[in-house]
Amino acid sequence: MTGQEAELVVVDLPIRELEARWGITRNALKSRASALGVELVRVSSTDTRWPGAFIDLADDLHQHLQQGGTLKDFPGSKASITGGSGAISATKKASGAAAEDLALALAKAMGNTLSLPTADPLRRAKALAEAADNALVLTTDELVAIGVKGVDGFADGDLAFGYAFSKHQQRNRTLWTVERVIGKKPVTDSTAQSLTAGKADKQVGFGLGATLSARAGATIFATNTLR
């Protein structure tokens, strides 16, 4: 064994020697061992030893007590270590709480994203119907925006989505109008009444008699009778 190896050998000390060194009783020594979490080595019924690895720690505790300290406030005691563990535990709890809050925030954000309203599946149909019924003039970009895909390749008069697409050129710009070819808008009652009123205003010939009184009709007949 070399000199350096000899220096590394740790020797357990009999507790009798430590009792004499520190001037304490057997019970006081055991209390110190318990406070430090040191397990005494029982060699025989008459020989109990303090582990050599903890001799320096025990000397530090003795000096701490000599200066008025207690077993509980010694930095190397089990109580101090437990307190440290409690602090670590508290830190872990705080970290866990922060992680939980983050997870809840992410879940909430994902929930909001999932609850966002989806695109209206009838958006294109409604837009084309409005354009046809109101004779709107649309650009190519506007048709693409409402969902008419491939309009760039449409020719004048092409049919798609139930409409005829008429192509126009104005100042080097392509414009479009659409007309229903399927499901044409029905004539409403107001439209029919308007047409009927227009016809009544333009009555000629025998139809005119329907609008005259009986007396006026007789007068006209007498005036126009051949003599």
Summary of the structure (lengths in Angstrom):
residues: 227
radius of gyration: 53.2
end to end distance: 166.7
largest distance: 169.8
contacts: 484
relative contact order: 0.05
helix: 56%
strand: 14%
